[in-house]
């Protein structure tokens, strides 16, 4: 997988979690788990960006 594919997949998973977090029927524990997962995916996305751009690749944006 290249950078764009990995980043798109991570962003898609994060969006799914964000949609899931909007469910009013979630218990507080489930809500916390989902929020922590979202934070983790944001961090992974940041690391993916850092890894890609620190290697000298040009911006895809």
GROMACS elastic network, one bead per residue, 0.5 to 0.9 nm:
[ bonds ]
;  ai    aj funct       b0    kb
    1     4     6  0.81310   500
    1     5     6  0.60084   500
    1     6     6  0.63744   500
    2     5     6  0.54891   500
    2     6     6  0.63128   500
    2     7     6  0.86811   500
    3     6     6  0.52466   500
    3     7     6  0.60667   500
    3     8     6  0.85115   500
    3    48     6  0.76387   500
    3    49     6  0.82156   500
    3    52     6  0.67651   500
    4     7     6  0.51372   500
    4     8     6  0.59669   500
    4     9     6  0.84842   500
    4    60     6  0.79743   500
    5     8     6  0.51868   500
    5     9     6  0.61445   500
    5    10     6  0.86433   500
    6     9     6  0.51900   500
    6    10     6  0.62151   500
    6    11     6  0.86362   500
    6    45     6  0.88618   500
    6    48     6  0.81331   500
    7    10     6  0.50977   500
    7    11     6  0.60796   500
    7    12     6  0.85058   500
    7    45     6  0.64963   500
    7    48     6  0.71476   500
    7    49     6  0.80535   500
    8    11     6  0.51030   500
    8    12     6  0.60533   500
    8    13     6  0.86390   500
    9    12     6  0.51011   500
    9    13     6  0.62882   500
    9    14     6  0.86753   500
   10    13     6  0.51983   500
   10    14     6  0.62295   500
   10    15     6  0.87163   500
   10    41     6  0.67713   500
   10    42     6  0.85052   500
   10    44     6  0.79434   500
   10    45     6  0.66281   500
   11    14     6  0.50320   500
   11    15     6  0.61932   500
   11    16     6  0.86759   500
   11    41     6  0.79033   500
   11    42     6  0.83264   500
   11    45     6  0.75465   500
   12    15     6  0.51380   500
   12    16     6  0.62830   500
   12    17     6  0.87217   500
   13    16     6  0.51109   500
   13    17     6  0.63043   500
   13    18     6  0.86822   500
   13    38     6  0.87372   500
   13    41     6  0.79771   500
   14    17     6  0.51211   500
   14    18     6  0.62118   500
   14    19     6  0.87482   500
   14    37     6  0.81227   500
   14    38     6  0.57921   500
   14    39     6  0.88360   500
   14    41     6  0.61786   500
   14    42     6  0.75657   500
   15    19     6  0.62376   500
   15    20     6  0.85497   500
   15    38     6  0.85409   500
   16    19     6  0.51728   500
   16    20     6  0.61605   500
   16    21     6  0.86277   500
   17    21     6  0.60785   500
   17    22     6  0.88635   500
   17    34     6  0.64420   500
   17    35     6  0.80881   500
   17    37     6  0.76735   500
   17    38     6  0.65063   500
   18    21     6  0.50697   500
   18    22     6  0.67506   500
   18    34     6  0.79175   500
   18    35     6  0.80540   500
   18    38     6  0.71250   500
   19    22     6  0.54405   500
   19    23     6  0.74969   500
   20    23     6  0.57524   500
   20    26     6  0.89191   500
   20    31     6  0.89335   500
   20    34     6  0.78474   500
   21    24     6  0.80142   500
   21    26     6  0.77242   500
   21    30     6  0.85281   500
   21    31     6  0.61699   500
   21    34     6  0.63228   500
   21    35     6  0.72985   500
   22    25     6  0.88299   500
   22    26     6  0.85159   500
   22    31     6  0.88358   500
   23    26     6  0.59606   500
   23    31     6  0.88106   500
   24    27     6  0.83844   500
   26    29     6  0.79156   500
   26    30     6  0.58183   500
   26    31     6  0.60327   500
   27    30     6  0.51594   500
   27    31     6  0.61606   500
   27    32     6  0.86109   500
   28    32     6  0.61168   500
   28    33     6  0.86334   500
   29    32     6  0.51228   500
   29    33     6  0.62409   500
   29    34     6  0.86853   500
   30    33     6  0.51012   500
   30    34     6  0.62098   500
   30    35     6  0.85868   500
   31    34     6  0.52172   500
   31    35     6  0.61378   500
   31    36     6  0.86018   500
   32    35     6  0.50526   500
   32    36     6  0.60835   500
   32    37     6  0.85110   500
   33    36     6  0.51631   500
   33    37     6  0.61790   500
   33    38     6  0.86977   500
   34    38     6  0.62069   500
   34    39     6  0.86804   500
   35    38     6  0.50552   500
   35    39     6  0.62906   500
   35    40     6  0.86177   500
   36    39     6  0.50681   500
   36    40     6  0.61543   500
   36    41     6  0.86716   500
   37    41     6  0.61691   500
   37    42     6  0.85917   500
   38    41     6  0.51254   500
   38    42     6  0.62145   500
   38    43     6  0.86557   500
   39    42     6  0.50957   500
   39    43     6  0.63028   500
   39    44     6  0.87167   500
   40    43     6  0.50866   500
   40    44     6  0.61990   500
   40    45     6  0.86144   500
   41    45     6  0.60320   500
   41    46     6  0.84753   500
   42    45     6  0.51094   500
   42    46     6  0.62134   500
   42    47     6  0.86990   500
   43    46     6  0.50117   500
   43    47     6  0.62074   500
   43    48     6  0.85618   500
   44    47     6  0.50298   500
   44    48     6  0.60670   500
   44    49     6  0.86125   500
   45    49     6  0.62422   500
   45    50     6  0.86206   500
   46    49     6  0.51430   500
   46    50     6  0.61910   500
   46    51     6  0.86001   500
   47    51     6  0.59962   500
   47    52     6  0.84662   500
   48    51     6  0.51462   500
   48    52     6  0.61139   500
   48    53     6  0.86267   500
   49    52     6  0.51377   500
   49    53     6  0.60566   500
   49    54     6  0.82798   500
   50    53     6  0.53965   500
   50    54     6  0.57743   500
   50    55     6  0.84526   500
   51    54     6  0.54400   500
   51    55     6  0.64411   500
   52    55     6  0.56226   500
   52    56     6  0.73402   500
   52    57     6  0.63901   500
   52    58     6  0.87936   500
   53    56     6  0.54391   500
   53    57     6  0.54550   500
   53    58     6  0.70385   500
   53    59     6  0.73302   500
   54    57     6  0.74375   500
   57    60     6  0.87515   500
   58    61     6  0.89647   500
